[in-house]
Amino acid sequence: LFALEVISRKVTRAFIISNVIAVSIAFGLLSILKEEPLFAVSITTWHLKAIPYFILLGILAGMNSVYLTRCVLFFKSQFGKIDTHYYKILIGSVVLSVSLFIFPQLYGEGYHAIKAIFGNSSQIPLTVTLALTFIGILILKPIVTSITLASGGDGGVFAPSLFIGAFLGLLLASILNTFFHVNVIPVNFMIIGMAAVLSASIHAPFTAIFLVCGLTNDYTLFLPILVVCLISKYTAKMIYPHTVYTYSPSLIK
């Protein structure tokens, strides 16, 4: 789906044959190796009363994805002006070290942090300190990701989008439950948030839907994920029409 929605954007005979072969081999290997889902979560149900809040999550996810995209493009542009690679590495190392010292959750791709909050999402009371921590993480993660890429590090926007979406979903659910007493299910918001931010970041909703459902090995939330992914994608496109994959300086005059 990613190959279709982002890379190729058209269906040809070669595209179909190559993707069928790749998917078949991948499915066969997964069946043989009996790989467990990356995120082992228990999803029981979702409620119609949560739909307005899902829509709000989609809008917020679209806005956050634009922030991520603009950060990546901005820091790549700024670091591109530095001729000496050692300076790029030095600046990147200092910024990353300070950020990780303040927020250890930002380390790596963030899967460890997502797993940790999945396990405690329903037991975390929202305090001012925790809310500020979540907000700080949401602000810093795109910056840390962008500087990592701009200074020569390896990575992309898939894992950061999942990370941002999980924390955004948990923050929104916690605010709704604490201040408005609507009793939404935090883990649902985390999973939907992961898909929504990824969908908006790469403008590929179906890639995001099936990736997140595959990572959890659960399709209970398929319908709300579909709706929220479409909302987040078009919210992001309305604000900023480019992604890190489609942007080119020649497009901006």
N, C-alpha and C positions, 0 to 999 in steps of 0.2 A: 504493500500500500504506500509506503514511503517513496519507493521508486516511482510509483505512478503519480502520486500527488505532488511531489516536490521535484524529482529529478527528471523523469521522462515527460510527464504531463500529456502523453499520448500513447495509445496502444498500437503496437505493431506485432507482426508475427514473431520477430526475434525477441521482443520484450516478453511476450506470453511464454514462449518456450523456455527462455533463460530463467524466468521467475518460477515457472512450474517445477523445473529441475531443482532450483535452489530451495524452494519451499519443501519439496518432497524429501530432499536430503536432510534438511534441518529437522523436519518432523520425524523422520526415521531415526536420527541420532537421539532426539529427545525421548523417543519411545524406548530405545535400547538402553540409554543411560538412566532413564527414569528420574529426570531432574525434578526437584521440588520447586514450587513457585518461589520467586525472589521474596515476595512479601506474603507471609502466612497470616492472613487476617480472616476473621469470622464476620461475614456479612449476612445478616438475617433477612432484612426487609428494608423498604423505604416507604415514606408516607406522602400522600398527595399534598398535605398541608405544607410540606417543605418546598414545594415547587417555587413559590416566590423567592425563597431564600437561595435556592439553586440558581435562579436567574440572576440574583444579586452577585452570587459567587462567580458566575460566568462573566459578568461585566467587570468585576474586580480582577479576575484572571486575565482578561484582555488588556486591561490597563497595566498590570504587572508585566505581562509579556512584552509590551511595547517598551517599558522601562528596561527590561533585560536586553532587548534588541538594540536600543539606542546606546546603552552602556557598552555593548560589545563593539559596535561601529565607532563610537567616540574614542574609546581607548585604543583600538587598533589604529585609528587615524593619528592619535597623538603619539603613540609609541613608534609609528612609522616615520616620524620626523627625527627620531634618534638614530644616528648613524652607527654608533658603537653598540654592538650586541651586549658587551659586558655591562654597559649602563642599563640596558633594558632588563637584564637578568637581576642586577643589583636592586633597581627600583622595585621590580616585581617581588623580589624576595623580601624586602623590607615591609612593603605593604601587606603581603600575605602573612608574614610572621606576626605583625601587630594584630591583624584581623583575627587570626586563629588563636592568638593569646586571649583576646577578649571574648570571642565566640568559638569555642572548640567544635561546635556543631558544623561549622563551615568546612571542616577538613575533608578533603577528598571529594568524591562524587556525591556524598551525603546520604548514601543508602543506610549507613549505620544509624544516622540520626532519625531517618524516616522509620526504621524498624523500632527504634526506641520509643518514639511517640505513638506508633501504632499500638504498642503493648500497653501504654498508659493513657491513651487518649480520653477514655471515659472517667479517669481518676484524677486528672490534672485540674485543680481549682484555679480559676483565672484570678490572678492578683495583678497589681500595677506593675510589679517587677517582671512578672512573666509576660505580660502584654508588651512591655517595653523591649524585653528580650526578643520576642517574636518579631516585633516591628524592626528592631535592629538587624535581625537575621534577614528579613525580607529586603531591607535596604542594602545590606552589605553583600549578600550572595551574588547579585548581578555584577557588582563592582569587582569582587574577588575573582569571579569567573572570567570577566573581561580582561582583567590585568594578567591572569594566568595565560590566557590565549595570546594576548598582545605581547607579552614578554618572552614568548617562545615555548610556553608549556603546552601540554597535550590536553585535548578535551573537546567539548562541543556544547550544545545547548540542550540536549536530551535530558541528561541527569540533573543539571541545574533547574530545568523546568519542572521536573517531577518533585524535586526538593522544595522549590518555591511554592508549588501548588499544594503540597502536603501541609506545609506550615501556614499558608494562607487559609486553607480550608479549616484547619484546626482553630486558628485564631478567630475566624468568623463564627464558627460553631460555638466556641467558648463565649464570645461576646453575646451571641443570641441567647444562649442558655443562662448566662449569668445576669444579664441586664433586662432581657425581655421574656425570660422564662418560657421559651417556646419548645423546649425539650427535643431539639433535633439530635440526630445521631452523629457524633463527631467523626467517627471512622468513615462514614459515608461522605462527609464533606471533604475529608482528606483525599479519598480516592478520586472523587469527582474533580477536586481542585487540581490534582496531579494531571489528569487528562486534559482539563480545560486550559491550563497554562501551556502545556506542550502543544495542544492544538493551535492556540493563538500564536505561539512563538514561531512555529514552522508553517502555519496556515495549512495544516493537514489534519482535519478532524478525525477522519477514519483511521489514520495511522495511530493517533493518540488513543482512540477508543479501544482498538484491539490490542494495542501494546499494553495499556494499563490493565485491561481485563485479563490479558495473558500473564502479566506479572503477578496478579492476585489469583489467577485460575478461577475466576468467579464472574459470572455475567448477570448477577442479580440487579446491578445498577446500570445495565446497558442503556435503557431508555433515558433516564435522567442524564447519564453521561453524554449520550448523543445530543440531547437538547442543549446542554451547557457548553459542549464543545463547539457547536455551531454558533451559539451566542458569543462565546469568547473570541472565536476566529473573526467574526464580522465586526465585533467591537474593536479589536486590534486593527483591522484593516481600515476602519473609519478614522482611527486616530493616526495611524502610520501605515502606509500601504506595503512597506518592504519587510522582508525578514533577512536574517544573516545569510540566507542562501540566495535570495533574489536581488539584494542590494548591489548596486554598482555606482561608483562615483559619477560615471557618465550620465546616470539617470537624473542626477541632481544638478540643476543649473544655477 
